[in-house]
Amino acid sequence: MAATVESATTREEHGAMTGSAPPGRRMSHFGDFLFATLARSSAAVTLIVLIGILASLTVEAWPAIAHSGLSFLWTAQWDPVQEHFGGLVMIYGTLVTSLIALVIAVPVSFGIALFLTELSPRWLKRPLGTAIELLAAVPSIVYGMFGLLVFGPLFARFFQLPLQRLFGDVPGLGTLFQGPPVGIGLLAAGIILAIMVIPFIAAVMRDVFEVTPSMLKESAYGLGATTWEVVWTVVLPYTKAGVVGGVMLGLGRALGETMAVTFVIGNFNQLSSLSLFAPGNSITSALANEFGEAAPGLHQASLMYLGLILFLITFIVLALSKLMLLQLRRGEGRRT
């Protein structure tokens, strides 16, 4: 046994002196090199695909960019017959419906996650969490059909009409609730989007809330803190990156949703008023409705220009979220 150990030690010393490694170690080095290469290649492929999408959108949209320039962003007219194209209506509809969805979905998702992690009985946590996750698996066209056939009539009768009676004559505020209460429009599309993104945001918030160390929460409870104080002063600061990531995931889903919005937004290419009840359009709805019938040339290039704008909007939103997280970390450093 001692001779065997001495022989192995002698071989290792000889390999070190001659500059060659044992076969097992050479295989280990090769495996590390292969793994690092594959990881770098995966990251490079992601960047290449991203750059390729941006480049292809820019090339296809270039005729519209050269024709309209930046005035495309604030021009409301969209007339394929006369070849007058402006993206203001679609951009406005996309931003407004996504903002409405976030305003509704974030507080509701926060409440769901708070209930599941801090207040729910043990027997209810798993079935309720599973039910919320199953909502994320419902196809978007089902949400759209539900919004048009079921939600729209109820929304018009029990929500739009009462709001018009209450605020219709209020100066300024009444402008937001003008128009025929038909159950479709920007507000209806925003609510349907909120229903769609709630499962994503709530699931992420629940998961990040659960990773908060129990010792931190129990210490806060031991000092007499309420459940809300524990969540606000302990859980949220500890999980803010995950919470922001969940909100951005929901916002990305809202910005890119197509079929559900197409069913309930009205698909109206005019910005006649600022009413939330008025029908409108979004970038994704315009692409879904018109791209198949768009003639090659300026019409098709204008639709690609809309796609490029949506890409840039998503990029700006993600960049702002990263800057916000960086600012929060700097603020923590100053407090420390």
C-alpha positions, 0 to 999 in steps of 0.5 A, a space after each residue: 500500500 505504501 509502495 502504491 502511494 509512493 508510486 503515485 506521488 512519484 508520477 505526480 512529481 514527474 509530471 510536474 517536472 516534465 510539465 505534463 498533467 496526469 490523464 484525470 486532471 487533463 480530462 478535468 481541465 478539458 471539461 472546464 474549458 468545454 463548459 466555459 466555451 459553451 457558456 460563453 457561446 450561449 451568451 454570445 448567441 443571445 446577443 447575436 439574436 438580439 442584434 439580428 432582430 434589431 438590425 432586421 427591423 431597422 432594415 425593413 422599416 427604413 423606407 418608413 423611417 426615411 419617409 416620415 422620420 421622427 414625425 412618425 411618433 407624433 402623427 396620428 393619421 393612419 391612412 393606407 389608401 393615401 399612404 399617410 402613416 403615423 404611429 401616435 394612436 398605436 403608441 398611445 394605446 400601447 402605453 395607456 393600456 399597459 399603464 392601466 394594467 400595471 396600476 391594477 395588477 401590481 397592488 392586487 399581485 402584492 396582496 396575493 403574494 402577501 396573503 400566501 406568504 404571511 396570512 394564508 392558512 397552511 392548507 390553503 397555500 398550495 391549492 391557491 398558489 397552484 390556481 394562480 399559476 394555472 391562470 398564467 397557462 390560459 391562452 391569450 385568445 381565451 382572455 380576449 374572447 372572455 373580454 369581448 363576450 362576457 366581460 364587455 357587456 357587464 363592464 358597460 352596464 355595471 361600470 361604464 354607465 355608473 361612472 358616466 353618471 358620477 363623473 360625466 359632468 365634472 370638468 376635466 375628469 368627465 373627459 376621461 369617461 366620455 363616449 358610448 358605453 359599449 364595453 370595449 376601449 382602452 380601459 377594457 383592454 387595460 383591465 383584461 391585460 391586468 387579469 393576464 399579468 396578475 398571475 406572473 407578477 403574483 407568482 414572482 412576488 410570492 417566490 421572492 417573499 418566501 426566500 426572506 430569512 425567517 430569522 429576520 421576520 421573526 426578529 421584527 415580530 419579536 420587537 412588536 412589529 405588525 405584519 404590514 411593518 414586517 413586509 414593508 421594512 424587512 421583506 420588501 427591502 430584502 427582495 426588492 430586486 425580485 419584486 422589480 423583476 416580477 413587475 417588469 415581467 408583467 409589463 413586458 407581457 402587457 406591452 407585447 400582448 396581441 390577441 387579448 388586446 385585439 378583441 377588446 381595444 376596438 381597433 380604431 386608428 383615430 385619436 378623437 378624444 382622451 376618453 378611456 372608454 373610447 376605442 383605440 389601437 395598439 402596436 401589436 393589434 395593428 400588426 396582427 390586423 394589417 400585416 397579412 394584408 399590407 402591400 409591400 412598400 410604405 405600408 409594410 415598412 410603417 408596420 415594421 417601424 411600429 415593431 421597431 418602436 415597440 422593441 425600443 419601448 421595451 428596451 427603455 423600460 428595462 433600462 429604467 428598471 435597472 437604473 432604478 435598482 442601481 439607485 436603490 442600492 446606492 441609497 442603501 449604501 449611503 444609509 449604511 
